[in-house]
Amino acid sequence: MFSSVLNSSNASQRAEELQELATGGLVNCSNASQRAEELQELATNGLLNGSNAVLNSSNASQRAEELQELATNGLLT
């Protein structure tokens, strides 16, 4: 699963970008639908691969749960 989320030739750089976004509050939002919209915006900008499981979820609260799972596993803080 981690490879599908960090689907990049440079996984370390991708992880650093996600960390910067999390620190900036873009992925640390209490509203599930806003969080999903922000993830979609990041995907459009090429920071996240649109084929990964988080962005493929059509349910905003499920996306938020998946993002929380990633945070718990240390990909986002």
N, C-alpha and C positions, 0 to 999 in steps of 0.2 A: 504494500500500500504506500509506503514512504516513497518508493520510486515513482509511483503515479502522481503523487502530489508534487514532488520535487523533480519533475521530468525535464531535466536540463543537462547539457553537457558539463555544466559547472554547478553541481548541486550545492557546493559550499557558498557560492555567490548568491544563488537563489535563496538559500536559508538566511543569509545576511540581509537580503532585500526584504524578506518576510519579517525579519526581526525589526528592521527599521520601520516598516509599516505598522507593526504592532506597537512599537514604542510611540509612534506618532498618533496612535489612537484610531487608525483606519480600520483595524480589525479587532478593536477592543470596544465594542458598542453593545449596549444593553438591549437594543431593539433588533429582533431577529431579521425582519425584512430589510431594515437598513443595512445590516451586516451582509445580507445576501446581495443587495444592490452594490455595495462596495466591493465585494468579491468579484462581481460581474464586471465592474469598472476596471479592476485590476487585471482581469483576464483580457479585456479589450485592449488594455495598454501593454499586454505582452508579459506582465510580471508573473502571471499564473497561467498554466497550461489549461485551456478550456476543456480539455478532455478528462480532467481529473474528477474524482468522485465528488468532491465538494461542490464544484461548479455544475456537475451534471444533475444534482438533486433539484427537483422542481419545487420542493416544499421548503419555505424559508426557515421554519423552525428546525427542520432536519439539517439544513445547511449549518445553522448555528450550532447544533449539537455536534456535527462533524468537525466544525472548526474548534469547538471546545475540546473534542477528543484529540485533535492535533496539538492543541496547546498543552493538554495533560501529558502527551507523549513527548513533549519537549521541542516540537517543531516551531511552535509559536509561544511566546510568553507574554 
